[in-house]
């Protein structure tokens, strides 16, 4: 197995890159003197839900950019549903502008991207039975799940690879690492010759929310 080192070869592979980022998960932390009054915030914000007997965090859904927040009284937040990395900062600042209207003094947030989930298509059929014999760090139990799990080590990423050539990638925090991981997957598939015209194509609908 070889890496993509030649720039012209890399450009050729990039021409067939076909993926979409489905979800970005980020966390944010703000410094506060007192705990956030989640009851007050829930009563004031539209599209907010807070049921402390079921879950300790307030759920807030925001548009433009689309994001779902889990807000905790400690000032910690989890943000899901983002489509672009730069949306994390925009969404958090938009939310904090609303919270500051309650007279709560808060610091600038520390935002960290935790995970990206993307789906794509290699546009070739994959012989998963052959792949599990030739590839390293893979697991394939078709009677349990129809996809092969590939734990890529460098860059670190996890792929769900299907016989149709469709895949899901997770475990990366930057889009450049996501693309590097996909390019390496393409290299592995081609170098190990695990494509097949005889694999029966199956359709899998992958839905991310």
SULPE-V615795 format. One record per backbone hydrogen bond with DSSP energy under -0.5 kcal/mol. NH is the residue of the N-H (numbers start at 1). CO is the residue of the C=O. E is the energy in kcal/mol with one decimal. If there is no record, write none. Layout:
NH/CO/E
NH/CO/E
This chain:
5/3/-1.0
10/6/-2.4
11/7/-2.3
12/8/-1.9
13/9/-1.9
14/10/-2.4
15/11/-1.2
16/13/-1.6
17/14/-1.0
20/119/-2.7
22/20/-0.6
22/117/-2.7
23/117/-1.8
24/82/-0.9
25/115/-2.9
26/79/-2.7
27/112/-2.6
28/77/-2.2
29/110/-1.3
30/75/-1.4
36/73/-2.5
38/36/-1.4
41/37/-2.2
42/38/-2.6
43/39/-1.7
44/40/-1.2
45/41/-2.9
48/45/-0.8
49/59/-3.0
54/51/-2.4
55/51/-2.3
58/71/-3.1
59/49/-3.2
60/58/-0.5
60/69/-2.1
61/47/-1.8
62/67/-3.0
67/62/-2.2
68/80/-2.6
69/60/-3.4
70/78/-2.3
71/58/-3.0
71/69/-0.6
72/76/-2.5
75/72/-2.1
77/28/-2.5
78/70/-1.9
79/26/-3.3
80/68/-2.5
82/24/-1.4
87/84/-1.0
88/85/-1.6
89/85/-0.5
90/86/-1.3
91/87/-3.0
92/88/-2.3
93/89/-2.3
94/90/-1.9
95/91/-1.9
96/92/-2.7
97/93/-1.7
98/94/-1.0
98/95/-0.5
99/95/-2.0
100/96/-2.5
101/97/-0.6
101/98/-0.7
102/99/-2.0
103/100/-1.9
104/99/-0.8
105/103/-0.5
106/104/-0.6
107/31/-1.3
110/29/-2.2
111/109/-0.7
112/27/-2.7
114/25/-2.8
115/25/-1.8
116/172/-1.3
117/23/-2.9
118/169/-2.7
119/20/-2.3
120/167/-2.3
121/18/-2.1
122/165/-2.6
126/163/-2.5
127/194/-3.4
128/126/-1.2
131/127/-2.3
132/128/-2.2
133/129/-0.6
133/130/-0.6
134/130/-1.6
135/131/-2.9
139/149/-1.9
144/141/-2.2
145/141/-2.7
148/161/-3.2
149/139/-3.0
150/148/-0.6
150/159/-2.7
151/137/-2.9
151/149/-0.6
152/150/-1.2
152/157/-1.8
154/155/-0.5
157/152/-1.7
158/170/-2.8
159/150/-2.6
160/168/-2.6
161/148/-3.0
161/159/-0.6
162/166/-2.7
165/162/-2.1
167/120/-2.2
168/160/-1.8
169/118/-3.3
170/158/-2.3
172/116/-0.8
178/174/-1.9
179/175/-2.6
180/176/-1.9
181/177/-2.3
182/178/-2.2
183/179/-2.6
184/180/-2.0
185/181/-2.2
186/182/-2.3
187/183/-1.9
188/184/-2.6
189/185/-2.6
190/186/-2.2
191/187/-3.0
192/188/-2.1
193/190/-0.6
194/189/-1.6
196/125/-1.8
206/204/-0.7
207/205/-0.6
